[in-house]
């Protein structure tokens, strides 16, 4: 594929002027037919690295394994809007639509360029038989495994059926495989390569970069306990002045940032579905455009919330969601992410926070922390460990959670550097941070004395981490 074809496709199909970071280099390796491993932070355009080659191909289909149905629909909606023939196939696909997709897939000259499927579907014999037909017709171009860390048992988003995807290499050896993730330590990277039966470098083209996101302003807010009223007052205290500043910024008292859906969208992450409902309701009562999003809602409701939040519809500026929301969604202007509850892992915290500021503009990342909530997460984790055999994952989970607690308890070290020390240094990506690594983009670097003062709220509780 000539370089001008890549640039032409970038401009005419995807509406982008230039490649970002190492996107071009990744795409070149994909077009060479190489197996590829990509570790790039959220917002660095991983999706383009497999979508563009799929569009450039003269024929054939790229199979994309994705963990979330909402995410698949978001990706397909975007591609279809750019006149790319892309489809979703999952357990919610109507029977007639399913038959149409499979008929096209196995016809010998499929029109579908990208087909998004769940790992659970890939585990079924029926779908595997259809893949075998496409493989025999030489129309199977590439397997793409998005959120590849889900195949690792001690990872933060483990999905059992992801571990079965090794059969791609076993049953279809001439089809290249591409694995992508935004959060993986060196240990997790090695596990992904091993589980998916990928070759070792240099046969495997590996692309990694530093996890540092200097446009994110990290902040921890301390509470003696996890009282919902205190947390809500703090959240409303942040949102009110935040929107007031937006109105002043745009120079008119009549400017309504909420109604315009501009510069004012964000995500509040909660651990439980009931909490999502309660927080969203209180925000609505407080005059904020908030909606709940979790797996317990009807598919039509979730789809409505996702679509309207993405386009910035009035009343849908803030989504109060469980952790999966926003994964892979191409919404560049998320200006704040708030963690109402303590995440279970530092990988989860980093990935969820990374859904803000994909346009590289400044945004806020706020985590509500109490030692009461810390102990509750630890207790629930221990109960889960007793219920099933997780001996292989204990060390990774404990290390990850302990690192997140240390991040929260920290009142002297740059939060950006702490995240980089966890993710980057073991992989050898960046040993010495650049001088502008943080540039006062965290509460510690901005005002250590204030962080220490605020942390005094924890004085009556033991550290014990």
C-alpha positions, 0 to 999 in steps of 0.5 A: 500500500503506497504511502499516499494511499494511506494519507488519502484514506486518512483525509477522505475517509476518516476526516483527519489531516495528520497521523498522531504519534506512532500511528503511521508506523503501526499502520505500515506494519499492519499493511505488511501483514505483521502480528502487532502489539500496541500499548498506547494511552487512552486517547492516542488513536488506537482504533485508527491503526486497524480501521484504516488498514481494513479500509485500504484492503482490496478485499476481505474482512477484519474481525475485531473482538471488543468487550462491550456491545455499547462500544462496538455500536459506537465504533460502527456508527462512526465508521458507517457515518464515514461510508465504511461497511462495518457491522456488529454481531453479538447476542443482541443482533436480530435473527434476520440481521445476523443471517444477512451478516453471516451470508455476506461474510461467507459469500466469497467476496464479502462487502463487510470491511470490519465486523465487531464481535464479542469474545463470547461469540468467538467461543461458539462453534457456530461462529468458528465454523463461519470463520473457517469458511471465510479463512478457506476463501482467503477473505479473512484479513486480520484479527484485532483484539481490543482491550487485550488486557482482558485476557489476563486473569489478574488484569483489572477487566478479566473476561474468561472468553478472552483467554480462548482467543488463542485459537485464532493462531491455532486454527488460522495460522496465516491470519495476522493478529493485532492486540491493543491495550491502554493499560498493561505493565511489563508482566501483563504484556508478556502474559498477553503475548503468551495467552494469544500465542503471538510470536516474540519480537522481532517477528512481533512488531511492538509499539509502546509509549509513556503513559504520561498524560500531562493535560490531565490534572490529577487530584485526590479529595480526602474524606474521613468516611464515605458519607454520600452527603459529604461526597455529593456536596463536594461534587456539586461544589466542584461542578457549580463553579466549574460551569460558572467559569465556563459562562464567564469564559464565553462572555455572556450571562445567557451562555448555557454550557449545559445546554450547549454541551460544549466544554462541560461534559464529564463522567462520574464513576461509581462502583455499584449500579444503585449508587449510579442511580442515586448520584444521577438523581441528586445531580438532576435535582441540583440542576445538572444534566446527568444520566445513569448508565450501567449494565442493569438498564435496558439496552435501548436506555443505554444506547440512548444515553450513550448516543446523546452524551457523545453528541452533547445533547441537553440534559446528558452532559454528565454520565454517572456510570459503572467502570466500563462506560466510555471504553474506546468511545471517540469523544475527545472533549470530556473535560472531567472524570470523577471517581466517586468510589475507589477503583479496585486497581490502579490500572482501572483508575488510569484507564477510566481517568484516561477517557478525559481530555482525548483532544489533549486539552486540559481537564480534571481527574478527581478521586474521592478517597477515604480509608473506610472505602479502602477497607471496604474494597479490600474486604470485598476483594477478599470475599471474592477470593474465598469464593473461587480459586484465584491463586494465580491472580492474588499477587497481581491484584494485591500489588495493583490495589496497594499501588493505588492506595499508595497513590491516594495516601501520597502527599509529597510525590508528583502523581504523574510520576507515581503512575509512570513509575508503576506502568512505564519503568518496568517496561523500560519505556521512560526511566527519566521523566522530561522536565515538563512531566507534570508542569503543576498538573496535579494537586501535589505539585501545585500545592503540597501544603494544601494536600497535606492539610486536606489529608488531615481529614484521615488523621483518626484512621490508621494508614495500614497499606 
